[in-house]
Amino acid sequence: MSVRVQTRVITTDPSAVKHIKEHAAALFPNGGWDTHHHIFDPERFPYAVDRHLTPPAASVQQFIDFKARLGFTNSVLTHGLSYGDDCTSLKTFVPELDRSKTSAIAVIDPRTVKPSELESMHNAGIRGIRVNLYKYGAMHDLELQKVALCEHAAVLKEYCSGWSMAFTHIHPEFWNDLIPVVREIADAGIPLVTDHFALLKAASMLPDEHKANVLAQPGLEAICSLVRSGALYVKISAPYRVSELAPGYSDLQPIVRALVDANAGMILWGSDWPHTPRMKVRSREEALRDTQFLQVDDEGWLRTLKGWLSEHEWDMIMVQNPSRLYSSR
């Protein structure tokens, strides 16, 4: 496997540092949380043999540079599915990123994970899990998704009080049938999170029959009802997965407003750095082939997003909500 490592030079010029701090304060005057990013270091931690994607390296230092440039203060490191359910790398990366400002989301096999492993994860700063639907062969199978959700939730209910569970799939139309399962998990006290706008599509990616009214697309009302009732968090992350209109993704405004208006207290932001490609089921050959990251104007997107929100909504999404969900407990 060939690995392309990208590097950046960090300046120590005082005037440049001052400019960065002033620039960052404009976006995040009260600090902020990136609730979804990854670190990939295949030289230190080889990828799983049965991975779904082979990304290049994206180092701890590169993320620290990215964080400083945008100006947010805290982050949630999300275990890359390329590592499977081996979280050795995750437990190493958290202290390298600064444990006091970093939480993490793990991947487990709910059928084999041991309580001692979960305790070790908790002690390392891990405060949630994500469901690996690729492992279940469930990306296109509603019933298998229900099985995956219930099996993971059972582990959290018994051993991991306060942990969240992230769950993302490529069929928004499934959400109507998932409502009872989601409500049951929420009623058990497990915060459930879905990433990347729940993969609801902006007009530029919708079929013709839904372009005129993006709010009528399958799944959106079901998702909004779960958000409204406090049963589901949604990350407005990775806009390039649901819109073609880079860099500002202007056609996402109706979806952002629908989600925020449903319940601003259940909305989070994540960068999805270093920007892996869109989710899909890949052939074995595709999965093992080196796949480069996307080039994304994160600052441009954030400025567009901030223009759609009030100051109070921005503070809820960037500071209050993630602090409540991910701060160490």
C-alpha positions in Angstrom: 0.0 0.0 0.0 1.4 3.4 -0.9 0.8 6.2 1.5 1.0 9.9 0.6 1.7 12.1 3.6 0.8 15.7 3.4 2.7 18.2 5.6 2.3 21.8 6.6 4.7 24.3 7.9 3.7 25.9 11.2 4.8 29.5 11.4 6.2 31.1 14.6 6.0 34.6 13.4 4.2 36.7 16.1 2.2 38.7 13.6 1.0 35.6 11.8 0.0 33.9 15.0 -2.0 37.0 16.0 -3.8 37.0 12.6 -4.7 33.3 13.1 -6.1 34.0 16.5 -8.2 37.0 15.4 -9.4 35.1 12.3 -10.4 32.1 14.5 -12.3 34.3 17.0 -14.5 35.6 14.2 -15.9 32.1 13.6 -15.8 30.7 17.1 -15.9 33.6 19.6 -16.9 31.2 22.4 -14.8 28.3 21.2 -16.5 25.3 19.6 -16.5 21.6 19.0 -15.8 19.6 15.8 -17.8 16.5 16.6 -16.7 14.3 13.7 -13.2 13.9 12.5 -10.7 11.1 11.9 -7.0 10.3 12.2 -5.4 7.8 9.9 -1.9 6.6 10.5 -1.4 3.3 8.6 2.3 3.1 9.2 1.9 2.9 13.0 -1.5 1.2 12.9 -2.3 -0.9 9.9 -5.8 -1.0 8.5 -8.1 -3.9 8.9 -7.8 -6.6 6.2 -11.6 -6.5 5.6 -11.8 -2.6 5.4 -14.2 -0.8 3.2 -11.8 2.0 2.3 -8.0 2.6 2.1 -7.3 6.3 2.9 -3.9 7.9 3.0 -2.3 9.2 6.2 -3.9 12.1 8.0 -1.9 12.7 11.1 -2.5 14.1 14.6 -0.3 17.1 13.8 -2.2 17.9 10.6 -5.5 17.9 12.5 -4.0 20.2 15.2 -3.0 22.6 12.4 -6.5 22.4 10.9 -8.1 23.0 14.3 -5.9 26.0 14.9 -6.7 27.5 11.5 -10.5 27.3 11.9 -10.4 28.2 15.6 -12.6 25.6 17.3 -11.3 24.4 20.7 -12.6 20.8 21.2 -13.1 17.8 19.1 -14.6 14.3 18.9 -12.3 11.8 17.3 -14.4 9.3 15.4 -12.8 5.9 14.8 -12.2 5.3 11.1 -14.0 2.2 9.9 -10.8 1.3 7.9 -9.5 0.2 11.3 -12.4 -2.2 11.9 -13.2 -2.7 15.6 -9.6 -2.6 16.7 -9.5 0.7 18.8 -5.8 0.5 19.7 -5.1 3.5 17.4 -8.0 5.5 18.9 -6.7 5.1 22.4 -3.3 6.3 21.3 -4.5 9.3 19.3 -6.7 10.8 22.0 -3.8 11.8 24.4 -1.7 12.9 21.4 -4.6 15.3 20.5 -4.9 16.5 24.2 -7.2 14.4 26.4 -8.6 17.6 28.1 -10.0 18.8 24.8 -10.8 15.5 23.0 -13.5 12.9 23.3 -13.7 9.8 21.0 -16.1 7.5 19.4 -15.2 3.8 19.1 -16.2 0.9 17.0 -17.0 -2.4 18.7 -18.2 -5.9 17.9 -21.2 -6.1 20.3 -21.1 -9.9 20.2 -17.5 -10.3 21.4 -16.5 -7.1 23.2 -15.5 -7.6 26.8 -16.5 -5.4 29.7 -12.8 -4.9 30.5 -12.2 -3.6 27.0 -15.1 -1.1 27.4 -13.7 0.1 30.7 -10.3 0.6 29.1 -11.9 2.6 26.3 -13.7 4.8 28.9 -10.5 5.4 30.8 -8.9 6.5 27.5 -11.6 9.2 26.9 -14.0 7.3 24.7 -17.6 8.3 25.2 -19.5 6.6 22.5 -19.6 4.1 19.6 -20.5 4.1 16.0 -22.4 1.2 14.3 -20.4 -0.3 11.5 -23.1 -1.3 9.0 -20.6 -2.6 6.5 -19.6 -5.3 9.0 -23.2 -6.4 9.3 -23.8 -6.3 5.5 -26.7 -4.0 6.4 -26.1 -0.8 4.4 -29.1 -1.7 2.2 -31.0 -4.0 4.6 -33.5 -2.4 7.0 -34.1 -5.4 9.1 -30.3 -6.0 9.6 -30.0 -2.3 10.6 -32.5 -2.9 13.3 -30.5 -5.9 14.5 -27.3 -3.9 14.5 -28.9 -1.0 16.5 -30.4 -3.3 19.1 -27.2 -5.3 19.6 -25.1 -2.2 20.1 -27.6 -0.5 22.3 -27.8 -3.6 24.6 -24.0 -3.3 25.2 -24.2 0.4 26.1 -27.3 -0.1 28.3 -25.5 -2.8 30.4 -21.9 -1.4 30.5 -21.6 2.1 29.2 -23.9 4.6 30.9 -23.8 8.0 29.3 -22.2 6.9 26.1 -23.7 7.9 22.8 -24.3 5.8 19.7 -23.8 7.0 16.1 -25.6 5.4 13.2 -25.5 6.5 9.6 -26.8 4.8 6.4 -27.5 5.7 2.8 -31.3 5.1 2.8 -33.1 8.1 4.4 -36.4 6.4 3.4 -35.7 3.7 6.0 -36.2 6.2 8.9 -40.0 5.9 9.0 -39.6 2.2 9.8 -36.7 2.9 12.2 -38.7 5.3 14.4 -39.9 2.6 17.0 -36.4 1.3 17.4 -34.9 4.7 17.7 -37.4 5.8 20.3 -36.9 2.6 22.3 -33.1 3.3 22.4 -33.7 6.9 23.4 -36.1 5.9 26.1 -33.3 3.6 27.5 -31.2 6.7 28.0 -28.8 6.2 25.1 -28.2 9.3 23.0 -28.5 8.3 19.3 -26.6 10.4 16.7 -26.8 10.3 12.9 -24.0 11.8 10.9 -23.8 13.9 7.7 -27.3 15.4 7.6 -28.7 11.8 7.9 -27.7 11.8 4.2 -30.8 13.8 3.3 -30.1 15.3 -0.1 -30.0 18.9 -1.2 -31.7 19.8 -4.5 -28.5 19.4 -6.5 -28.5 15.6 -5.6 -32.2 14.8 -5.6 -34.1 13.2 -8.4 -36.3 15.4 -10.5 -39.5 14.6 -8.6 -38.2 16.0 -5.4 -36.1 19.0 -6.6 -39.0 21.4 -6.4 -39.6 20.6 -2.7 -36.6 19.2 -0.9 -38.6 19.1 2.4 -40.9 16.5 0.9 -38.1 14.0 0.2 -38.5 10.5 1.8 -37.2 10.4 5.4 -37.0 14.1 6.2 -40.2 14.3 8.2 -39.4 11.2 10.1 -36.0 12.5 11.0 -37.4 15.9 12.0 -40.0 14.2 14.2 -37.2 12.3 16.1 -35.2 15.5 16.4 -38.2 17.4 17.6 -38.9 14.9 20.4 -35.3 14.8 21.5 -34.8 11.2 20.4 -32.1 11.9 17.7 -29.1 14.2 17.3 -28.2 15.1 13.7 -24.7 16.3 12.7 -24.7 18.9 10.0 -21.4 17.5 8.7 -19.7 16.7 5.4 -22.0 18.8 3.2 -20.2 17.4 0.1 -21.9 14.1 0.8 -25.3 15.6 0.2 -24.8 18.6 -2.1 -23.0 19.3 -5.4 -22.8 23.0 -4.9 -19.4 23.5 -3.3 -17.9 25.5 -1.7 -21.0 27.2 0.0 -23.5 24.4 -0.6 -26.3 27.0 -0.8 -29.0 24.4 -1.5 -28.6 22.9 1.9 -30.2 25.9 3.6 -33.8 24.5 3.6 -32.6 21.3 5.2 -30.4 23.1 7.8 -33.4 25.3 8.7 -35.8 22.4 8.9 -33.5 20.5 11.3 -32.7 23.5 13.5 -36.3 24.7 13.6 -37.3 21.2 14.7 -35.0 21.3 17.7 -31.8 23.4 17.8 -30.8 21.6 20.9 -30.3 18.3 19.0 -28.0 19.6 16.2 -24.2 19.3 16.1 -21.5 20.3 13.6 -18.6 18.1 12.4 -16.0 18.7 9.8 -15.5 15.1 8.7 -11.8 16.0 8.3 -9.8 14.8 6.4 -12.8 14.4 4.0 -13.1 10.8 2.8 -15.3 10.1 -0.2 -19.1 9.5 -0.1 -20.4 6.4 1.6 -21.1 3.4 -0.6 -20.6 -0.4 -0.7 -17.3 -1.0 -2.5 -16.0 -4.1 -4.2 -13.1 -5.8 -2.6 -10.8 -4.4 -5.2 -12.1 -0.9 -4.7 -11.8 -1.1 -0.9 -8.1 -2.1 -1.1 -7.2 0.6 -3.6 -5.7 3.8 -2.3 -8.4 6.5 -2.2 -7.5 10.1 -1.9 -9.2 12.7 0.3 -11.6 15.4 -1.1 -10.5 19.0 -1.3 -13.0 21.0 0.8 -13.2 24.7 1.7 -14.1 24.2 5.3 -13.9 27.8 6.2 -16.1 28.8 3.3 -18.8 26.3 4.3 -18.7 27.4 8.0 -19.2 31.0 7.0 -22.1 30.1 4.8 -23.6 28.0 7.6 -23.2 30.7 10.2 -25.1 33.1 8.0 -28.1 30.9 8.2 -28.2 30.8 12.0 -28.8 33.2 14.8 -26.0 33.8 17.3 -27.9 31.8 19.8 -28.4 28.9 17.4 -24.7 28.9 16.4 -23.6 28.8 20.1 -26.0 25.9 20.8 -24.7 23.9 17.8 -21.0 24.7 18.3 -20.7 24.9 22.1 -23.7 24.0 24.2 -25.0 20.8 22.5 -21.6 19.0 22.1 -20.5 20.0 25.5 -23.6 18.4 27.0 -23.2 15.3 24.9 -19.5 14.7 24.8 -17.8 16.3 27.8 -16.2 13.7 30.0 -18.5 12.2 32.5 
